[in-house]
């Protein structure tokens, strides 16, 4: 009986992770193939950028509605709805791949599916696995989601070079079908809470606010748009969001329970830490390719290859961090991981221009180790600090905040970088040295931003989490993430 229970849980793990994995895998493949799409569809770079941007826009738009959909359908049906959308539109993409309009529609619907599936995937796993193993489950979840961006570009390049574009869509279909059937058979059914009341005006305000903010950030990166357009959209988004919060304050069961951020305990702290870390992560993704290609003069292929050891080391140490989290004896490994991330980023600011490729590779591995030990462990601690009924809302809330904050962080860094290197070039420096100095300042700022999270990390790591394992027995502890 115990063996059957364990087999069922692991089948749930496989079914859920496979659905999330294929989402990230395909999206990372599309990101690499932007030059191919520009040539294949005979479109401009700006238009091609929307193939990537529309996915993120749809994902950000869908996340705020995930809590309302879960309230009506339950977690299982909502996740399966996301898989169904993803599989159906993969078929549509394969059949109508020659049309750029259909490709954009498919990418939008894939992003909508991701908005439902990604926040729920970890919560569904927490429903099946107890607190004593949730660290390792978080590690497995993070491991696959970090390996997918490393494998995706390789898969996409292989398909385009040796196959045909529609294969990039067809490959999703069997994975989606297997995940759909697996989730339907092995995940327990949940009775929808139906606590929330449908308020069309609130839904409109929230979706419009998130949409305006996201669209403003995306258009800002387009050189074809007048400068006033993105700033107008961002201002409109802020006003709509303020109005949404004001109205929802008077409701007994708001659409988004942002009041979870007011709760005493570790959840608000973990959201703040994760948001800062997410901003730094996307900032590094923006800064390092520029550093590698424009300063160190590395080829795009070699620059991309340097992110493979980062993904592998991150995945491996997410698993190790999860196992350490389950032991519950000490959370100091999160502190060391946070410090390692900061030191590795700061090191990039002071590398000589002729630095060896091996040194760069070691720094990428060090950063991966640090992210693996700290990132997902902090997220797991935050979710476990919430009652089971609030986990999905906490996951949606934190993910939405992280995505929006990261978008603005990258936009701010882009603006700073362009203005700063041009200003430095005006003082007599060469363009190369001006860009190098601007990127040094950005890397220094990002490394210091991680250091700012250390006091909050110290607050969290002083608390015991979940279960302490002693002499082969699990003893529940009070406070920290185990507190309810």
Secondary structure, DSSP 8 states (H G I E B T S, - for coil): -HHHHHHHHHHHHHHHHHHHHHHHHHHHHHHHTHHHHHHHTT--HHHHHHHHHHHHHHHHHHHHHHHHHHHHH-HHHHHHHHHHHHHHHHHHHHHTTT-HHHHHHHHHHHHHHHHHHHHHHHHHHHHHS-TTTHHHHHHHHHHHHHHHHHHHHHHHHHHHHHS-TTHHHHHHHHHHHHHHHHHHHHS--------S---HHHHHHHHHHHHHHHHHHHHHT-TTS-HHHHHHHHHHHHHHHHHHHHHHTT-SS-SS-GGGGGSSSSHHHHHHHHHHHHHHHHHHHHHHHHIIIIIS---HHHHHHHHHHHHHHHHHHHHHHHHHHHH-S--HHHHHHHHHHHHHHHHHHT--TT--HHHHHHHHHHHHHHHHHHHHHHHHHHHHTS-GGGHHHHHHHHHHHHHHHHHHHHHHHHHHHHHHHHHHHTTT--HHHHHHHHHHHHHHHHHHHHHHTHHHHHHHHTS--SEEEETTEEEE--SGGG--
